[in-house]
Structures are given as C-alpha cells and as structure tokens.
C-alpha cells in the first residue's frame, strides 16, 4: 500500500493506522523526496561498491524501516539494484548508473517479494477476476445462468466478491 507524494513518488506503508499517517506526513512535507534523493546521491557517490542498509542508516540517521522502505521503492522503480553477494550479512545496493559493471548473475534487478505482498497481490488478482465474473453475471439474465451453471455456483461468485472486498481493504 502506498500514498503518492507531490513529486509522483509512491510512499509505502503497512496496514496500520500509524504507518499510513506517517506515510502521509512524509508525502505532504516532501521528506520522502528528500530521503530518496539523499539515498540515490550516496549510492551514486559509492560507485560500484554500493552500500548496505546499515551503511546508509549510519550516514543518514534513518532507521532500518525508513531505509528499507526507500531502498525497496528505488529498487522497484529501477533506480537501484542489489548485489547477490553479501557484505556484513546484507546485500549492498548500487545506483543503476553502475548496472553495466555487473553481469545478471551478480545483481538482483527485481526487489524481493515478501509473503505479505505476494498474498496481497494474489488477493487483488482474485478480486479482479471476481469483479469480472460479477460484470459478466450482471450482463446476462441471472435466471438463465443459474439454470445453466447451478444456483450454488452463482452464489459462490457473489460470496467470493464479498470476501475479497473485505480482505483487500
């Protein structure tokens, strides 16, 4: 989940009121943009050695959650990538300007997906399918569909839409 700041950047938050409020403040005050620019500048200056989240945290004063959020969004936007090798138990991030210095086997061009985000994406996909089915059901005479597909099937589609609406709020 995210809020878009005035610069068009997506500010991530988790499904907790305080996280959503914090993201709103970061977006409204321009701090999120400042964090992005600061991290990008530091990664560019670090060259092809990159920096780990700990190194960035030490230099910027941002805590793990803030640095991770910034790095994840920069990674998702293709502005940075992670190395497959570890340094001090963390994968260094490198500015995309240095991508050519690394073969595909040495870099992670796509951010790691958490179980929660994969689950949420799956629910959202199922919800889109459910809505498509609802639209198709509404376009046809429900009595004919119930006769052809069975009343239970039509009822299950209605239930699925309700459950998925609740789950993705």
C-alpha positions as CSV (number, residue, x, y, z in Angstrom):
1,X,0.0,0.0,0.0
2,X,1.2,3.5,-0.7
3,X,0.4,7.2,-0.8
4,X,1.7,9.3,-3.7
5,X,3.6,12.4,-2.8
6,X,3.5,15.7,-4.8
7,X,6.6,14.6,-6.8
8,X,4.7,11.5,-8.0
9,X,6.7,9.1,-5.8
10,X,4.9,6.3,-4.0
11,X,5.4,6.4,-0.2
12,X,4.9,2.9,1.2
13,X,3.1,1.9,4.4
14,X,1.7,-1.2,6.1
15,X,-1.9,-1.8,7.0
16,X,-1.7,0.0,10.4
17,X,-3.1,3.5,11.0
18,X,0.1,4.9,12.4
19,X,2.1,3.7,9.4
20,X,-0.5,5.3,7.0
21,X,-0.3,8.5,9.0
22,X,3.5,8.6,8.9
23,X,3.5,8.0,5.1
24,X,1.0,10.9,4.7
25,X,3.3,13.2,6.7
26,X,6.4,12.1,4.7
27,X,4.5,12.7,1.4
28,X,3.0,16.1,2.4
29,X,6.2,17.6,3.9
30,X,8.4,16.4,1.0
31,X,10.6,14.4,3.4
32,X,10.1,11.2,1.3
33,X,11.5,13.0,-1.8
34,X,14.5,14.2,0.3
35,X,15.2,10.7,1.6
36,X,15.0,9.3,-2.0
37,X,17.4,12.0,-3.3
38,X,19.8,11.6,-0.4
39,X,20.0,7.8,-0.8
40,X,20.4,8.0,-4.6
41,X,23.2,10.6,-4.2
42,X,25.0,8.5,-1.6
43,X,24.7,5.3,-3.8
44,X,26.0,7.2,-6.8
45,X,29.0,8.5,-4.8
46,X,29.7,5.0,-3.5
47,X,30.1,3.8,-7.1
48,X,30.1,0.1,-7.9
49,X,30.8,-0.9,-4.3
50,X,27.4,0.3,-3.3
51,X,26.1,0.5,0.3
52,X,24.2,-1.8,2.6
53,X,21.2,-0.6,4.5
54,X,23.3,-0.4,7.7
55,X,25.9,1.9,6.0
56,X,23.2,4.1,4.6
57,X,21.4,4.2,8.0
58,X,24.7,5.2,9.7
59,X,25.3,8.0,7.3
60,X,21.7,9.3,7.1
61,X,20.4,8.7,10.6
62,X,17.3,6.9,9.2
63,X,16.3,3.8,11.0
64,X,16.0,0.3,9.3
65,X,12.4,0.7,8.4
66,X,12.9,4.0,6.7
67,X,16.0,2.9,4.8
68,X,14.3,-0.4,3.8
69,X,11.2,1.5,2.5
70,X,13.3,3.9,0.5
71,X,15.5,1.2,-1.0
72,X,12.6,-1.0,-1.8
73,X,10.8,1.7,-3.7
74,X,14.0,2.8,-5.5
75,X,14.6,-0.8,-6.4
76,X,11.0,-1.2,-7.6
77,X,11.4,2.0,-9.7
78,X,14.6,0.6,-11.3
79,X,16.8,3.3,-9.9
80,X,19.0,0.9,-7.8
81,X,19.7,-2.8,-7.8
82,X,21.0,-5.2,-5.1
83,X,24.1,-7.3,-5.5
84,X,23.7,-11.1,-4.9
85,X,26.9,-11.1,-2.8
86,X,26.6,-10.1,0.8
87,X,28.7,-7.6,2.8
88,X,28.3,-7.7,6.6
89,X,25.3,-10.0,6.3
90,X,23.4,-7.6,3.9
91,X,23.1,-7.2,0.2
92,X,24.7,-3.9,-1.0
93,X,22.6,-1.7,-3.1
94,X,24.1,0.0,-6.2
95,X,23.0,3.0,-8.2
96,X,21.6,1.9,-11.6
97,X,24.2,4.0,-13.4
98,X,26.7,1.2,-12.5
99,X,24.5,-1.7,-13.7
100,X,26.6,-2.3,-16.7
101,X,29.6,-3.3,-14.4
102,X,27.7,-6.3,-13.2
103,X,26.5,-9.4,-15.1
104,X,22.9,-10.5,-14.4
105,X,24.2,-13.3,-12.2
106,X,25.8,-10.8,-9.8
107,X,22.8,-8.5,-9.4
108,X,19.2,-8.6,-8.3
109,X,17.2,-6.3,-10.6
110,X,13.9,-7.1,-9.0
111,X,13.1,-6.4,-5.4
112,X,12.5,-9.4,-3.1
113,X,8.8,-10.0,-2.7
114,X,7.6,-10.6,0.9
115,X,5.0,-13.3,1.7
116,X,2.5,-10.5,2.7
117,X,2.9,-8.6,-0.6
118,X,2.6,-11.8,-2.6
119,X,-0.5,-12.7,-0.7
120,X,-2.0,-9.2,-1.2
121,X,-1.2,-9.2,-4.9
122,X,-2.9,-12.7,-5.2
123,X,-6.0,-11.4,-3.4
124,X,-6.1,-8.3,-5.6
125,X,-5.8,-10.5,-8.7
126,X,-8.6,-12.8,-7.4
127,X,-10.7,-9.7,-6.7
128,X,-10.3,-8.5,-10.3
129,X,-11.3,-11.9,-11.6
130,X,-14.3,-11.9,-9.2
131,X,-15.4,-8.5,-10.4
132,X,-15.0,-9.6,-14.0
133,X,-17.3,-12.5,-13.2
134,X,-19.7,-10.2,-11.5
135,X,-19.9,-8.0,-14.5
136,X,-20.4,-10.9,-16.8
137,X,-23.2,-12.2,-14.5
138,X,-24.9,-8.9,-14.5
139,X,-24.7,-8.7,-18.3
140,X,-26.7,-11.9,-18.6
141,X,-30.1,-13.0,-17.2
142,X,-29.3,-14.4,-13.8
143,X,-32.1,-17.0,-14.0
144,X,-30.6,-18.4,-17.3
145,X,-27.1,-18.5,-15.7
146,X,-28.4,-20.2,-12.6
147,X,-30.1,-22.8,-14.7
148,X,-27.0,-23.4,-16.8
149,X,-24.4,-23.2,-14.1
150,X,-26.3,-24.0,-11.0
151,X,-27.6,-21.7,-8.3
152,X,-24.7,-22.7,-5.9
153,X,-22.0,-21.6,-8.5
154,X,-23.6,-18.2,-9.0
155,X,-24.0,-17.8,-5.2
156,X,-20.3,-18.7,-4.7
157,X,-19.2,-15.9,-7.1
158,X,-21.3,-13.4,-5.1
159,X,-19.7,-14.7,-1.8
160,X,-16.2,-14.6,-3.3
161,X,-16.6,-10.9,-4.3
162,X,-17.7,-10.0,-0.7
163,X,-14.8,-11.9,0.9
164,X,-12.2,-10.4,-1.4
165,X,-13.6,-6.9,-0.9
166,X,-13.2,-7.3,2.9
167,X,-9.7,-8.9,2.5
168,X,-8.3,-6.1,0.4
169,X,-9.5,-3.1,2.4
